Amino acid sequence: MNVYVSYWEKLGYTREQLLNPEINIDAGCLILSRIWKRVKNPTISKVASVYQILGATQVTDYGARVQKIYDLTLWNEN
């Protein structure tokens, strides 16, 4: 999930904990869910933008790329 300890230190995870894939994914999901709840009229692109840059006030290139990948539905939903 690319959870950077220094960026998200207030969540209380250590670098060693985040090396564990299960903990890392849980932390990433927690971050994304908190961002989703705080963004006005949340979309994938807005949340991804804030995930990358906490102070983002508009969709970033990263946020737009994440939205495009999401829209392509590259995973199997079965």
mmCIF file of the N, C-alpha and C atoms, coordinates in Angstrom:
data_MODEL
# 
_entry.id   MODEL 
# 
loop_
_atom_site.group_PDB 
_atom_site.id 
_atom_site.type_symbol 
_atom_site.label_atom_id 
_atom_site.label_alt_id 
_atom_site.label_comp_id 
_atom_site.label_asym_id 
_atom_site.label_entity_id 
_atom_site.label_seq_id 
_atom_site.pdbx_PDB_ins_code 
_atom_site.Cartn_x 
_atom_site.Cartn_y 
_atom_site.Cartn_z 
_atom_site.occupancy 
_atom_site.B_iso_or_equiv 
_atom_site.pdbx_formal_charge 
_atom_site.auth_seq_id 
_atom_site.auth_comp_id 
_atom_site.auth_asym_id 
_atom_site.auth_atom_id 
_atom_site.pdbx_PDB_model_num 
ATOM 1   N N  . MET A 1 1  ? 0.815   -1.205  0.000   1.00 0.00 ? 1  MET A N  1 
ATOM 2   C CA . MET A 1 1  ? 0.000   0.000   0.000   1.00 0.00 ? 1  MET A CA 1 
ATOM 3   C C  . MET A 1 1  ? 0.854   1.262   0.000   1.00 0.00 ? 1  MET A C  1 
ATOM 4   N N  . ASN A 1 2  ? 2.168   1.142   0.047   1.00 0.00 ? 2  ASN A N  1 
ATOM 5   C CA . ASN A 1 2  ? 3.027   2.322   0.070   1.00 0.00 ? 2  ASN A CA 1 
ATOM 6   C C  . ASN A 1 2  ? 2.723   3.221   1.256   1.00 0.00 ? 2  ASN A C  1 
ATOM 7   N N  . VAL A 1 3  ? 2.543   2.642   2.429   1.00 0.00 ? 3  VAL A N  1 
ATOM 8   C CA . VAL A 1 3  ? 2.280   3.419   3.633   1.00 0.00 ? 3  VAL A CA 1 
ATOM 9   C C  . VAL A 1 3  ? 3.632   3.856   4.201   1.00 0.00 ? 3  VAL A C  1 
ATOM 10  N N  . TYR A 1 4  ? 3.910   5.141   4.095   1.00 0.00 ? 4  TYR A N  1 
ATOM 11  C CA . TYR A 1 4  ? 5.175   5.675   4.593   1.00 0.00 ? 4  TYR A CA 1 
ATOM 12  C C  . TYR A 1 4  ? 5.050   6.011   6.066   1.00 0.00 ? 4  TYR A C  1 
ATOM 13  N N  . VAL A 1 5  ? 5.917   5.432   6.871   1.00 0.00 ? 5  VAL A N  1 
ATOM 14  C CA . VAL A 1 5  ? 5.866   5.613   8.315   1.00 0.00 ? 5  VAL A CA 1 
ATOM 15  C C  . VAL A 1 5  ? 5.961   7.089   8.682   1.00 0.00 ? 5  VAL A C  1 
ATOM 16  N N  . SER A 1 6  ? 6.887   7.807   8.088   1.00 0.00 ? 6  SER A N  1 
ATOM 17  C CA . SER A 1 6  ? 7.086   9.210   8.443   1.00 0.00 ? 6  SER A CA 1 
ATOM 18  C C  . SER A 1 6  ? 5.868   10.069  8.065   1.00 0.00 ? 6  SER A C  1 
ATOM 19  N N  . TYR A 1 7  ? 5.203   9.717   6.998   1.00 0.00 ? 7  TYR A N  1 
ATOM 20  C CA . TYR A 1 7  ? 4.054   10.485  6.522   1.00 0.00 ? 7  TYR A CA 1 
ATOM 21  C C  . TYR A 1 7  ? 2.819   10.222  7.373   1.00 0.00 ? 7  TYR A C  1 
ATOM 22  N N  . TRP A 1 8  ? 2.669   8.983   7.813   1.00 0.00 ? 8  TRP A N  1 
ATOM 23  C CA . TRP A 1 8  ? 1.479   8.573   8.564   1.00 0.00 ? 8  TRP A CA 1 
ATOM 24  C C  . TRP A 1 8  ? 1.823   8.166   10.001  1.00 0.00 ? 8  TRP A C  1 
ATOM 25  N N  . GLU A 1 9  ? 2.850   8.765   10.568  1.00 0.00 ? 9  GLU A N  1 
ATOM 26  C CA . GLU A 1 9  ? 3.341   8.368   11.887  1.00 0.00 ? 9  GLU A CA 1 
ATOM 27  C C  . GLU A 1 9  ? 2.291   8.446   12.992  1.00 0.00 ? 9  GLU A C  1 
ATOM 28  N N  . LYS A 1 10 ? 1.330   9.344   12.880  1.00 0.00 ? 10 LYS A N  1 
ATOM 29  C CA . LYS A 1 10 ? 0.314   9.491   13.929  1.00 0.00 ? 10 LYS A CA 1 
ATOM 30  C C  . LYS A 1 10 ? -0.617  8.278   14.025  1.00 0.00 ? 10 LYS A C  1 
ATOM 31  N N  . LEU A 1 11 ? -0.578  7.402   13.031  1.00 0.00 ? 11 LEU A N  1 
ATOM 32  C CA . LEU A 1 11 ? -1.377  6.179   13.108  1.00 0.00 ? 11 LEU A CA 1 
ATOM 33  C C  . LEU A 1 11 ? -0.757  5.170   14.070  1.00 0.00 ? 11 LEU A C  1 
ATOM 34  N N  . GLY A 1 12 ? 0.524   5.357   14.388  1.00 0.00 ? 12 GLY A N  1 
ATOM 35  C CA . GLY A 1 12 ? 1.174   4.525   15.392  1.00 0.00 ? 12 GLY A CA 1 
ATOM 36  C C  . GLY A 1 12 ? 1.836   3.259   14.889  1.00 0.00 ? 12 GLY A C  1 
ATOM 37  N N  . TYR A 1 13 ? 1.951   3.090   13.580  1.00 0.00 ? 13 TYR A N  1 
ATOM 38  C CA . TYR A 1 13 ? 2.609   1.904   13.041  1.00 0.00 ? 13 TYR A CA 1 
ATOM 39  C C  . TYR A 1 13 ? 4.116   2.118   12.979  1.00 0.00 ? 13 TYR A C  1 
ATOM 40  N N  . THR A 1 14 ? 4.852   1.062   13.227  1.00 0.00 ? 14 THR A N  1 
ATOM 41  C CA . THR A 1 14 ? 6.306   1.124   13.075  1.00 0.00 ? 14 THR A CA 1 
ATOM 42  C C  . THR A 1 14 ? 6.685   0.659   11.671  1.00 0.00 ? 14 THR A C  1 
ATOM 43  N N  . ARG A 1 15 ? 7.891   0.984   11.262  1.00 0.00 ? 15 ARG A N  1 
ATOM 44  C CA . ARG A 1 15 ? 8.393   0.540   9.957   1.00 0.00 ? 15 ARG A CA 1 
ATOM 45  C C  . ARG A 1 15 ? 8.373   -0.988  9.883   1.00 0.00 ? 15 ARG A C  1 
ATOM 46  N N  . GLU A 1 16 ? 8.750   -1.628  10.975  1.00 0.00 ? 16 GLU A N  1 
ATOM 47  C CA . GLU A 1 16 ? 8.774   -3.094  11.011  1.00 0.00 ? 16 GLU A CA 1 
ATOM 48  C C  . GLU A 1 16 ? 7.373   -3.671  10.848  1.00 0.00 ? 16 GLU A C  1 
ATOM 49  N N  . GLN A 1 17 ? 6.393   -3.072  11.496  1.00 0.00 ? 17 GLN A N  1 
ATOM 50  C CA . GLN A 1 17 ? 5.015   -3.552  11.363  1.00 0.00 ? 17 GLN A CA 1 
ATOM 51  C C  . GLN A 1 17 ? 4.532   -3.434  9.927   1.00 0.00 ? 17 GLN A C  1 
ATOM 52  N N  . LEU A 1 18 ? 4.883   -2.337  9.275   1.00 0.00 ? 18 LEU A N  1 
ATOM 53  C CA . LEU A 1 18 ? 4.400   -2.104  7.914   1.00 0.00 ? 18 LEU A CA 1 
ATOM 54  C C  . LEU A 1 18 ? 5.090   -2.981  6.879   1.00 0.00 ? 18 LEU A C  1 
ATOM 55  N N  . LEU A 1 19 ? 6.131   -3.689  7.287   1.00 0.00 ? 19 LEU A N  1 
ATOM 56  C CA . LEU A 1 19 ? 6.747   -4.674  6.396   1.00 0.00 ? 19 LEU A CA 1 
ATOM 57  C C  . LEU A 1 19 ? 5.894   -5.937  6.307   1.00 0.00 ? 19 LEU A C  1 
ATOM 58  N N  . ASN A 1 20 ? 4.996   -6.112  7.257   1.00 0.00 ? 20 ASN A N  1 
ATOM 59  C CA . ASN A 1 20 ? 4.054   -7.226  7.254   1.00 0.00 ? 20 ASN A CA 1 
ATOM 60  C C  . ASN A 1 20 ? 2.917   -6.857  6.298   1.00 0.00 ? 20 ASN A C  1 
ATOM 61  N N  . PRO A 1 21 ? 2.732   -7.617  5.206   1.00 0.00 ? 21 PRO A N  1 
ATOM 62  C CA . PRO A 1 21 ? 1.718   -7.257  4.208   1.00 0.00 ? 21 PRO A CA 1 
ATOM 63  C C  . PRO A 1 21 ? 0.309   -7.086  4.784   1.00 0.00 ? 21 PRO A C  1 
ATOM 64  N N  . GLU A 1 22 ? -0.074  -7.932  5.721   1.00 0.00 ? 22 GLU A N  1 
ATOM 65  C CA . GLU A 1 22 ? -1.417  -7.831  6.291   1.00 0.00 ? 22 GLU A CA 1 
ATOM 66  C C  . GLU A 1 22 ? -1.597  -6.517  7.046   1.00 0.00 ? 22 GLU A C  1 
ATOM 67  N N  . ILE A 1 23 ? -0.622  -6.159  7.862   1.00 0.00 ? 23 ILE A N  1 
ATOM 68  C CA . ILE A 1 23 ? -0.690  -4.907  8.611   1.00 0.00 ? 23 ILE A CA 1 
ATOM 69  C C  . ILE A 1 23 ? -0.632  -3.718  7.653   1.00 0.00 ? 23 ILE A C  1 
ATOM 70  N N  . ASN A 1 24 ? 0.224   -3.811  6.643   1.00 0.00 ? 24 ASN A N  1 
ATOM 71  C CA . ASN A 1 24 ? 0.365   -2.741  5.666   1.00 0.00 ? 24 ASN A CA 1 
ATOM 72  C C  . ASN A 1 24 ? -0.954  -2.491  4.936   1.00 0.00 ? 24 ASN A C  1 
ATOM 73  N N  . ILE A 1 25 ? -1.611  -3.551  4.514   1.00 0.00 ? 25 ILE A N  1 
ATOM 74  C CA . ILE A 1 25 ? -2.887  -3.405  3.809   1.00 0.00 ? 25 ILE A CA 1 
ATOM 75  C C  . ILE A 1 25 ? -3.959  -2.860  4.748   1.00 0.00 ? 25 ILE A C  1 
ATOM 76  N N  . ASP A 1 26 ? -3.996  -3.343  5.985   1.00 0.00 ? 26 ASP A N  1 
ATOM 77  C CA . ASP A 1 26 ? -4.954  -2.810  6.961   1.00 0.00 ? 26 ASP A CA 1 
ATOM 78  C C  . ASP A 1 26 ? -4.733  -1.313  7.175   1.00 0.00 ? 26 ASP A C  1 
ATOM 79  N N  . ALA A 1 27 ? -3.467  -0.908  7.307   1.00 0.00 ? 27 ALA A N  1 
ATOM 80  C CA . ALA A 1 27 ? -3.146  0.510   7.505   1.00 0.00 ? 27 ALA A CA 1 
ATOM 81  C C  . ALA A 1 27 ? -3.579  1.328   6.287   1.00 0.00 ? 27 ALA A C  1 
ATOM 82  N N  . GLY A 1 28 ? -3.299  0.817   5.096   1.00 0.00 ? 28 GLY A N  1 
ATOM 83  C CA . GLY A 1 28 ? -3.696  1.520   3.881   1.00 0.00 ? 28 GLY A CA 1 
ATOM 84  C C  . GLY A 1 28 ? -5.203  1.671   3.775   1.00 0.00 ? 28 GLY A C  1 
ATOM 85  N N  . CYS A 1 29 ? -5.928  0.633   4.127   1.00 0.00 ? 29 CYS A N  1 
ATOM 86  C CA . CYS A 1 29 ? -7.393  0.693   4.102   1.00 0.00 ? 29 CYS A CA 1 
ATOM 87  C C  . CYS A 1 29 ? -7.920  1.701   5.122   1.00 0.00 ? 29 CYS A C  1 
ATOM 88  N N  . LEU A 1 30 ? -7.305  1.739   6.281   1.00 0.00 ? 30 LEU A N  1 
ATOM 89  C CA . LEU A 1 30 ? -7.690  2.707   7.307   1.00 0.00 ? 30 LEU A CA 1 
ATOM 90  C C  . LEU A 1 30 ? -7.485  4.132   6.792   1.00 0.00 ? 30 LEU A C  1 
ATOM 91  N N  . ILE A 1 31 ? -6.330  4.374   6.199   1.00 0.00 ? 31 ILE A N  1 
ATOM 92  C CA . ILE A 1 31 ? -6.026  5.701   5.653   1.00 0.00 ? 31 ILE A CA 1 
ATOM 93  C C  . ILE A 1 31 ? -7.046  6.085   4.589   1.00 0.00 ? 31 ILE A C  1 
ATOM 94  N N  . LEU A 1 32 ? -7.266  5.194   3.628   1.00 0.00 ? 32 LEU A N  1 
ATOM 95  C CA . LEU A 1 32 ? -8.198  5.501   2.547   1.00 0.00 ? 32 LEU A CA 1 
ATOM 96  C C  . LEU A 1 32 ? -9.620  5.723   3.056   1.00 0.00 ? 32 LEU A C  1 
ATOM 97  N N  . SER A 1 33 ? -10.053 4.936   4.027   1.00 0.00 ? 33 SER A N  1 
ATOM 98  C CA . SER A 1 33 ? -11.415 5.107   4.547   1.00 0.00 ? 33 SER A CA 1 
ATOM 99  C C  . SER A 1 33 ? -11.553 6.435   5.286   1.00 0.00 ? 33 SER A C  1 
ATOM 100 N N  . ARG A 1 34 ? -10.507 6.840   6.010   1.00 0.00 ? 34 ARG A N  1 
ATOM 101 C CA . ARG A 1 34 ? -10.557 8.135   6.703   1.00 0.00 ? 34 ARG A CA 1 
ATOM 102 C C  . ARG A 1 34 ? -10.563 9.292   5.716   1.00 0.00 ? 34 ARG A C  1 
ATOM 103 N N  . ILE A 1 35 ? -9.769  9.177   4.669   1.00 0.00 ? 35 ILE A N  1 
ATOM 104 C CA . ILE A 1 35 ? -9.769  10.226  3.645   1.00 0.00 ? 35 ILE A CA 1 
ATOM 105 C C  . ILE A 1 35 ? -11.141 10.290  2.981   1.00 0.00 ? 35 ILE A C  1 
ATOM 106 N N  . TRP A 1 36 ? -11.705 9.135   2.633   1.00 0.00 ? 36 TRP A N  1 
ATOM 107 C CA . TRP A 1 36 ? -13.018 9.076   1.974   1.00 0.00 ? 36 TRP A CA 1 
ATOM 108 C C  . TRP A 1 36 ? -14.078 9.805   2.798   1.00 0.00 ? 36 TRP A C  1 
ATOM 109 N N  . LYS A 1 37 ? -14.034 9.620   4.114   1.00 0.00 ? 37 LYS A N  1 
ATOM 110 C CA . LYS A 1 37 ? -15.032 10.232  4.999   1.00 0.00 ? 37 LYS A CA 1 
ATOM 111 C C  . LYS A 1 37 ? -14.861 11.750  5.101   1.00 0.00 ? 37 LYS A C  1 
ATOM 112 N N  . ARG A 1 38 ? -13.655 12.246  4.866   1.00 0.00 ? 38 ARG A N  1 
ATOM 113 C CA . ARG A 1 38 ? -13.385 13.671  5.051   1.00 0.00 ? 38 ARG A CA 1 
ATOM 114 C C  . ARG A 1 38 ? -13.451 14.499  3.772   1.00 0.00 ? 38 ARG A C  1 
ATOM 115 N N  . VAL A 1 39 ? -13.349 13.860  2.630   1.00 0.00 ? 39 VAL A N  1 
ATOM 116 C CA . VAL A 1 39 ? -13.371 14.582  1.356   1.00 0.00 ? 39 VAL A CA 1 
ATOM 117 C C  . VAL A 1 39 ? -14.825 14.874  0.977   1.00 0.00 ? 39 VAL A C  1 
ATOM 118 N N  . LYS A 1 40 ? -15.073 16.122  0.571   1.00 0.00 ? 40 LYS A N  1 
ATOM 119 C CA . LYS A 1 40 ? -16.420 16.502  0.149   1.00 0.00 ? 40 LYS A CA 1 
ATOM 120 C C  . LYS A 1 40 ? -16.707 15.855  -1.202  1.00 0.00 ? 40 LYS A C  1 
ATOM 121 N N  . ASN A 1 41 ? -17.852 15.182  -1.306  1.00 0.00 ? 41 ASN A N  1 
ATOM 122 C CA . ASN A 1 41 ? -18.243 14.465  -2.526  1.00 0.00 ? 41 ASN A CA 1 
ATOM 123 C C  . ASN A 1 41 ? -17.090 13.595  -3.031  1.00 0.00 ? 41 ASN A C  1 
ATOM 124 N N  . PRO A 1 42 ? -16.691 12.607  -2.227  1.00 0.00 ? 42 PRO A N  1 
ATOM 125 C CA . PRO A 1 42 ? -15.500 11.816  -2.568  1.00 0.00 ? 42 PRO A CA 1 
ATOM 126 C C  . PRO A 1 42 ? -15.641 11.021  -3.857  1.00 0.00 ? 42 PRO A C  1 
ATOM 127 N N  . THR A 1 43 ? -14.540 10.954  -4.576  1.00 0.00 ? 43 THR A N  1 
ATOM 128 C CA . THR A 1 43 ? -14.405 10.110  -5.758  1.00 0.00 ? 43 THR A CA 1 
ATOM 129 C C  . THR A 1 43 ? -13.057 9.404   -5.628  1.00 0.00 ? 43 THR A C  1 
ATOM 130 N N  . ILE A 1 44 ? -12.849 8.405   -6.437  1.00 0.00 ? 44 ILE A N  1 
ATOM 131 C CA . ILE A 1 44 ? -11.561 7.708   -6.431  1.00 0.00 ? 44 ILE A CA 1 
ATOM 132 C C  . ILE A 1 44 ? -10.435 8.700   -6.705  1.00 0.00 ? 44 ILE A C  1 
ATOM 133 N N  . SER A 1 45 ? -10.616 9.567   -7.686  1.00 0.00 ? 45 SER A N  1 
ATOM 134 C CA . SER A 1 45 ? -9.552  10.505  -8.060  1.00 0.00 ? 45 SER A CA 1 
ATOM 135 C C  . SER A 1 45 ? -9.259  11.511  -6.950  1.00 0.00 ? 45 SER A C  1 
ATOM 136 N N  . LYS A 1 46 ? -10.278 11.986  -6.257  1.00 0.00 ? 46 LYS A N  1 
ATOM 137 C CA . LYS A 1 46 ? -10.056 12.932  -5.157  1.00 0.00 ? 46 LYS A CA 1 
ATOM 138 C C  . LYS A 1 46 ? -9.331  12.257  -4.000  1.00 0.00 ? 46 LYS A C  1 
ATOM 139 N N  . VAL A 1 47 ? -9.786  11.068  -3.630  1.00 0.00 ? 47 VAL A N  1 
ATOM 140 C CA . VAL A 1 47 ? -9.182  10.358  -2.495  1.00 0.00 ? 47 VAL A CA 1 
ATOM 141 C C  . VAL A 1 47 ? -7.737  9.984   -2.809  1.00 0.00 ? 47 VAL A C  1 
ATOM 142 N N  . ALA A 1 48 ? -7.473  9.521   -4.018  1.00 0.00 ? 48 ALA A N  1 
ATOM 143 C CA . ALA A 1 48 ? -6.100  9.187   -4.406  1.00 0.00 ? 48 ALA A CA 1 
ATOM 144 C C  . ALA A 1 48 ? -5.210  10.425  -4.374  1.00 0.00 ? 48 ALA A C  1 
ATOM 145 N N  . SER A 1 49 ? -5.742  11.557  -4.780  1.00 0.00 ? 49 SER A N  1 
ATOM 146 C CA . SER A 1 49 ? -4.970  12.803  -4.748  1.00 0.00 ? 49 SER A CA 1 
ATOM 147 C C  . SER A 1 49 ? -4.582  13.176  -3.323  1.00 0.00 ? 49 SER A C  1 
ATOM 148 N N  . VAL A 1 50 ? -5.538  13.078  -2.403  1.00 0.00 ? 50 VAL A N  1 
ATOM 149 C CA . VAL A 1 50 ? -5.263  13.399  -1.001  1.00 0.00 ? 50 VAL A CA 1 
ATOM 150 C C  . VAL A 1 50 ? -4.335  12.365  -0.377  1.00 0.00 ? 50 VAL A C  1 
ATOM 151 N N  . TYR A 1 51 ? -4.475  11.102  -0.779  1.00 0.00 ? 51 TYR A N  1 
ATOM 152 C CA . TYR A 1 51 ? -3.576  10.056  -0.281  1.00 0.00 ? 51 TYR A CA 1 
ATOM 153 C C  . TYR A 1 51 ? -2.129  10.389  -0.644  1.00 0.00 ? 51 TYR A C  1 
ATOM 154 N N  . GLN A 1 52 ? -1.932  10.906  -1.842  1.00 0.00 ? 52 GLN A N  1 
ATOM 155 C CA . GLN A 1 52 ? -0.583  11.250  -2.290  1.00 0.00 ? 52 GLN A CA 1 
ATOM 156 C C  . GLN A 1 52 ? -0.105  12.561  -1.670  1.00 0.00 ? 52 GLN A C  1 
ATOM 157 N N  . ILE A 1 53 ? -0.978  13.561  -1.616  1.00 0.00 ? 53 ILE A N  1 
ATOM 158 C CA . ILE A 1 53 ? -0.636  14.884  -1.092  1.00 0.00 ? 53 ILE A CA 1 
ATOM 159 C C  . ILE A 1 53 ? -1.751  15.309  -0.141  1.00 0.00 ? 53 ILE A C  1 
ATOM 160 N N  . LEU A 1 54 ? -1.490  15.258  1.158   1.00 0.00 ? 54 LEU A N  1 
ATOM 161 C CA . LEU A 1 54 ? -2.548  15.519  2.141   1.00 0.00 ? 54 LEU A CA 1 
ATOM 162 C C  . LEU A 1 54 ? -3.273  16.840  1.929   1.00 0.00 ? 54 LEU A C  1 
ATOM 163 N N  . GLY A 1 55 ? -2.599  17.858  1.493   1.00 0.00 ? 55 GLY A N  1 
ATOM 164 C CA . GLY A 1 55 ? -3.224  19.159  1.322   1.00 0.00 ? 55 GLY A CA 1 
ATOM 165 C C  . GLY A 1 55 ? -3.842  19.391  -0.040  1.00 0.00 ? 55 GLY A C  1 
ATOM 166 N N  . ALA A 1 56 ? -3.949  18.351  -0.855  1.00 0.00 ? 56 ALA A N  1 
ATOM 167 C CA . ALA A 1 56 ? -4.472  18.523  -2.217  1.00 0.00 ? 56 ALA A CA 1 
ATOM 168 C C  . ALA A 1 56 ? -5.880  19.101  -2.180  1.00 0.00 ? 56 ALA A C  1 
ATOM 169 N N  . THR A 1 57 ? -6.103  20.112  -3.007  1.00 0.00 ? 57 THR A N  1 
ATOM 170 C CA . THR A 1 57 ? -7.432  20.729  -3.101  1.00 0.00 ? 57 THR A CA 1 
ATOM 171 C C  . THR A 1 57 ? -8.060  20.487  -4.462  1.00 0.00 ? 57 THR A C  1 
ATOM 172 N N  . GLN A 1 58 ? -7.307  19.868  -5.344  1.00 0.00 ? 58 GLN A N  1 
ATOM 173 C CA . GLN A 1 58 ? -7.835  19.491  -6.653  1.00 0.00 ? 58 GLN A CA 1 
ATOM 174 C C  . GLN A 1 58 ? -7.216  18.161  -7.058  1.00 0.00 ? 58 GLN A C  1 
ATOM 175 N N  . VAL A 1 59 ? -7.790  17.538  -8.041  1.00 0.00 ? 59 VAL A N  1 
ATOM 176 C CA . VAL A 1 59 ? -7.312  16.231  -8.498  1.00 0.00 ? 59 VAL A CA 1 
ATOM 177 C C  . VAL A 1 59 ? -5.917  16.391  -9.105  1.00 0.00 ? 59 VAL A C  1 
ATOM 178 N N  . THR A 1 60 ? -5.007  15.561  -8.653  1.00 0.00 ? 60 THR A N  1 
ATOM 179 C CA . THR A 1 60 ? -3.640  15.568  -9.170  1.00 0.00 ? 60 THR A CA 1 
ATOM 180 C C  . THR A 1 60 ? -3.522  14.596  -10.341 1.00 0.00 ? 60 THR A C  1 
ATOM 181 N N  . ASP A 1 61 ? -2.372  14.637  -11.012 1.00 0.00 ? 61 ASP A N  1 
ATOM 182 C CA . ASP A 1 61 ? -2.131  13.673  -12.093 1.00 0.00 ? 61 ASP A CA 1 
ATOM 183 C C  . ASP A 1 61 ? -2.222  12.250  -11.555 1.00 0.00 ? 61 ASP A C  1 
ATOM 184 N N  . TYR A 1 62 ? -1.663  12.042  -10.362 1.00 0.00 ? 62 TYR A N  1 
ATOM 185 C CA . TYR A 1 62 ? -1.718  10.717  -9.732  1.00 0.00 ? 62 TYR A CA 1 
ATOM 186 C C  . TYR A 1 62 ? -3.171  10.296  -9.509  1.00 0.00 ? 62 TYR A C  1 
ATOM 187 N N  . GLY A 1 63 ? -3.981  11.192  -8.957  1.00 0.00 ? 63 GLY A N  1 
ATOM 188 C CA . GLY A 1 63 ? -5.384  10.885  -8.708  1.00 0.00 ? 63 GLY A CA 1 
ATOM 189 C C  . GLY A 1 63 ? -6.127  10.534  -9.985  1.00 0.00 ? 63 GLY A C  1 
ATOM 190 N N  . ALA A 1 64 ? -5.845  11.264  -11.062 1.00 0.00 ? 64 ALA A N  1 
ATOM 191 C CA . ALA A 1 64 ? -6.478  10.986  -12.352 1.00 0.00 ? 64 ALA A CA 1 
ATOM 192 C C  . ALA A 1 64 ? -6.052  9.621   -12.897 1.00 0.00 ? 64 ALA A C  1 
ATOM 193 N N  . ARG A 1 65 ? -4.770  9.269   -12.713 1.00 0.00 ? 65 ARG A N  1 
ATOM 194 C CA . ARG A 1 65 ? -4.295  7.954   -13.181 1.00 0.00 ? 65 ARG A CA 1 
ATOM 195 C C  . ARG A 1 65 ? -4.952  6.825   -12.394 1.00 0.00 ? 65 ARG A C  1 
ATOM 196 N N  . VAL A 1 66 ? -5.088  7.002   -11.086 1.00 0.00 ? 66 VAL A N  1 
ATOM 197 C CA . VAL A 1 66 ? -5.741  5.980   -10.263 1.00 0.00 ? 66 VAL A CA 1 
ATOM 198 C C  . VAL A 1 66 ? -7.192  5.805   -10.708 1.00 0.00 ? 66 VAL A C  1 
ATOM 199 N N  . GLN A 1 67 ? -7.870  6.908   -10.972 1.00 0.00 ? 67 GLN A N  1 
ATOM 200 C CA . GLN A 1 67 ? -9.261  6.833   -11.442 1.00 0.00 ? 67 GLN A CA 1 
ATOM 201 C C  . GLN A 1 67 ? -9.346  6.074   -12.760 1.00 0.00 ? 67 GLN A C  1 
ATOM 202 N N  . LYS A 1 68 ? -8.429  6.355   -13.671 1.00 0.00 ? 68 LYS A N  1 
ATOM 203 C CA . LYS A 1 68 ? -8.435  5.691   -14.974 1.00 0.00 ? 68 LYS A CA 1 
ATOM 204 C C  . LYS A 1 68 ? -8.237  4.178   -14.817 1.00 0.00 ? 68 LYS A C  1 
ATOM 205 N N  . ILE A 1 69 ? -7.304  3.785   -13.964 1.00 0.00 ? 69 ILE A N  1 
ATOM 206 C CA . ILE A 1 69 ? -7.064  2.357   -13.711 1.00 0.00 ? 69 ILE A CA 1 
ATOM 207 C C  . ILE A 1 69 ? -8.307  1.725   -13.085 1.00 0.00 ? 69 ILE A C  1 
ATOM 208 N N  . TYR A 1 70 ? -8.905  2.417   -12.126 1.00 0.00 ? 70 TYR A N  1 
ATOM 209 C CA . TYR A 1 70 ? -10.122 1.913   -11.481 1.00 0.00 ? 70 TYR A CA 1 
ATOM 210 C C  . TYR A 1 70 ? -11.232 1.717   -12.511 1.00 0.00 ? 70 TYR A C  1 
ATOM 211 N N  . ASP A 1 71 ? -11.380 2.693   -13.393 1.00 0.00 ? 71 ASP A N  1 
ATOM 212 C CA . ASP A 1 71 ? -12.439 2.620   -14.402 1.00 0.00 ? 71 ASP A CA 1 
ATOM 213 C C  . ASP A 1 71 ? -12.230 1.476   -15.386 1.00 0.00 ? 71 ASP A C  1 
ATOM 214 N N  . LEU A 1 72 ? -10.989 1.082   -15.607 1.00 0.00 ? 72 LEU A N  1 
ATOM 215 C CA . LEU A 1 72 ? -10.709 -0.025  -16.517 1.00 0.00 ? 72 LEU A CA 1 
ATOM 216 C C  . LEU A 1 72 ? -11.059 -1.384  -15.928 1.00 0.00 ? 72 LEU A C  1 
ATOM 217 N N  . THR A 1 73 ? -11.301 -1.428  -14.613 1.00 0.00 ? 73 THR A N  1 
ATOM 218 C CA . THR A 1 73 ? -11.650 -2.656  -13.903 1.00 0.00 ? 73 THR A CA 1 
ATOM 219 C C  . THR A 1 73 ? -10.731 -3.804  -14.328 1.00 0.00 ? 73 THR A C  1 
ATOM 220 N N  . LEU A 1 74 ? -9.464  -3.681  -13.987 1.00 0.00 ? 74 LEU A N  1 
ATOM 221 C CA . LEU A 1 74 ? -8.460  -4.657  -14.380 1.00 0.00 ? 74 LEU A CA 1 
ATOM 222 C C  . LEU A 1 74 ? -8.479  -5.920  -13.534 1.00 0.00 ? 74 LEU A C  1 
ATOM 223 N N  . TRP A 1 75 ? -9.300  -5.951  -12.520 1.00 0.00 ? 75 TRP A N  1 
ATOM 224 C CA . TRP A 1 75 ? -9.370  -7.123  -11.650 1.00 0.00 ? 75 TRP A CA 1 
ATOM 225 C C  . TRP A 1 75 ? -10.627 -7.925  -11.994 1.00 0.00 ? 75 TRP A C  1 
ATOM 226 N N  . ASN A 1 76 ? -10.639 -9.165  -11.567 1.00 0.00 ? 76 ASN A N  1 
ATOM 227 C CA . ASN A 1 76 ? -11.758 -10.060 -11.823 1.00 0.00 ? 76 ASN A CA 1 
ATOM 228 C C  . ASN A 1 76 ? -12.721 -9.968  -10.656 1.00 0.00 ? 76 ASN A C  1 
ATOM 229 N N  . GLU A 1 77 ? -13.954 -9.608  -10.914 1.00 0.00 ? 77 GLU A N  1 
ATOM 230 C CA . GLU A 1 77 ? -14.951 -9.453  -9.853  1.00 0.00 ? 77 GLU A CA 1 
ATOM 231 C C  . GLU A 1 77 ? -15.688 -10.739 -9.544  1.00 0.00 ? 77 GLU A C  1 
ATOM 232 N N  . ASN A 1 78 ? -15.354 -11.840 -10.176 1.00 0.00 ? 78 ASN A N  1 
ATOM 233 C CA . ASN A 1 78 ? -16.050 -13.108 -9.931  1.00 0.00 ? 78 ASN A CA 1 
ATOM 234 C C  . ASN A 1 78 ? -15.620 -13.741 -8.673  1.00 0.00 ? 78 ASN A C  1 
# 
